Amino acid sequence: MDYKASDNIQDLQYFGEFGGVNPSISDSSTYTFLSAKTMFDTFEGNTEGCYLYSRHSSPSNLYLGEALAQLEGTESANVYASGMGAISSVIMQLCNANDHIVCSRTIYGGTYAFLKNFLNKFNISTSFIDITNLEIVEKSITSKTKMIYCEAVSNPLLEVADIKSLSRLAKKHGIPLVVDNTFSPLNINAAKLGADIVVHSLTKFINGSSDCVAGAVCASTDFCLSLKDVNDGAGMLLGSTLDSLRAASILKNMRTLHVRIKKHSENAHYLATAFEKDGLKAVYPGLESHPGHDTMKEQMNAEYGFGGLMTLDVGSLENANALMELMQEEKLGYLAVSLGFYKTLFSAPGTSTSSEIPMEEQEELGLSQGLIRFSIGLDNDIHKTYLAMRSCMEKLDILPRKAVLV
Ligand SMILES: *Cc1c(COP(=O)(O)O)cnc(C)c1O
């Protein structure tokens, strides 16, 4: 990998109107024109650098979009009021009624519900398949298929998609590959590996302070403009517009993304390795036991590690709930959904973020009720955290007998 996303983000430089080191925030919903003709041309999409109305675009949102385009190495990027705002816009833009989607069966619960339940209204159907089985992926493509959709590292099972091969397959069939890269910003440059459209929930690692929801679409200039089209752009017409104040604060947080991702990865790798040694069922792409380990190694930017998420299967929902409550009492993190915070966050996906997926299907996917998803924090002394988590497990009799601390 020679694409240096974080260097490119650092090199973006703007001066505020008064010489500030941060760009000025555009605190306006509407913009004046010196001539009526220019206003008409702007509506027609024929003027560059003119702002019309902030649902369409605003300077603050464009600044954040430029940084996100640098993150993925795409021509352009649009920002949205949430990850789901970005995802639903992309899908609605690419599909007409009666179309079909080929999608990984392990994805974010909200995306699953949107594809499975909401798109029924338009008779758009989705084949949920094992994205790591390229033969099945190809067999599922029909003449109605409008995209292959997957997550680079999936929620919550941390399956790793082989983006290069999927991209080859998508190109062969003349359809776009859409990749949700929320779990692995900087770790994986999905667009550089061949994804045509990359979506992000900025709510997670990219913003990293769990104080807002936001999303992004990174893609070609043509596709980004089509989403903004005043006549038929899904982004423009469905209206999930990000507020300028938030766009400005997310841009400021994004400047430290590379430092945070390295630390999240280092800490998650440490804990996953230690818990696996203790005989626990730990899932982390950095472990050799992980089925996607080699794929991850091949497509990752090594300096950022294998990401900040890991899972532990502690056998039953009762164990999972008791452990999470105790870890919270011991100040080891929060029993909360979401990810990318400075503090560790843990939740049981089967009864929270993936509860949209029916129980039988969860079992088929290997999403067991004792599974805890951890978004590992920026703890300064991760060994101390390990010992404290381990002592919680000992108290609850969750550690396998063979685990003896030396
Ligand atoms: C959280 C999440 C989303 C949805 O993003 P919101 O900002 O909550 O709308 C989509 N995909 C993944 C992988 C996520 O973790």
The ligand as an SDF file (V2000), in Angstrom:
LIG
                    3D

 15 15  0  0  0  0  0  0  0  0999 V2000
  -23.2620    2.3470   13.1210 C   0  0  0  0  0  0  0  0  0  0  0  0
  -23.1080    1.7300   11.8020 C   0  0  0  0  0  0  0  0  0  0  0  0
  -23.8890    2.1360   10.7230 C   0  0  0  0  0  0  0  0  0  0  0  0
  -24.9870    3.1650   10.8600 C   0  0  0  0  0  0  0  0  0  0  0  0
  -24.4920    4.4430   11.1500 O   0  0  0  0  0  0  0  0  0  0  0  0
  -25.3220    5.5630   11.9120 P   0  0  0  0  0  0  0  0  0  0  0  0
  -24.3680    6.7030   11.9740 O   0  0  0  0  0  0  0  0  0  0  0  0
  -25.7040    5.0190   13.2470 O   0  0  0  0  0  0  0  0  0  0  0  0
  -26.5300    5.8420   11.0840 O   0  0  0  0  0  0  0  0  0  0  0  0
  -23.6650    1.5260    9.5020 C   0  0  0  0  0  0  0  0  0  0  0  0
  -22.7390    0.5840    9.3360 N   0  0  0  0  0  0  0  0  0  0  0  0
  -21.9650    0.1680   10.3620 C   0  0  0  0  0  0  0  0  0  0  0  0
  -20.9390   -0.8970   10.1140 C   0  0  0  0  0  0  0  0  0  0  0  0
  -22.1210    0.7150   11.6230 C   0  0  0  0  0  0  0  0  0  0  0  0
  -21.3690    0.2790   12.6450 O   0  0  0  0  0  0  0  0  0  0  0  0
  1  2  1  0
  2  3  1  0
  2 14  2  0
  3  4  1  0
  3 10  2  0
  4  5  1  0
  5  6  1  0
  6  7  2  0
  6  8  1  0
  6  9  1  0
 10 11  1  0
 11 12  2  0
 12 13  1  0
 12 14  1  0
 14 15  1  0
M  END
$$$$
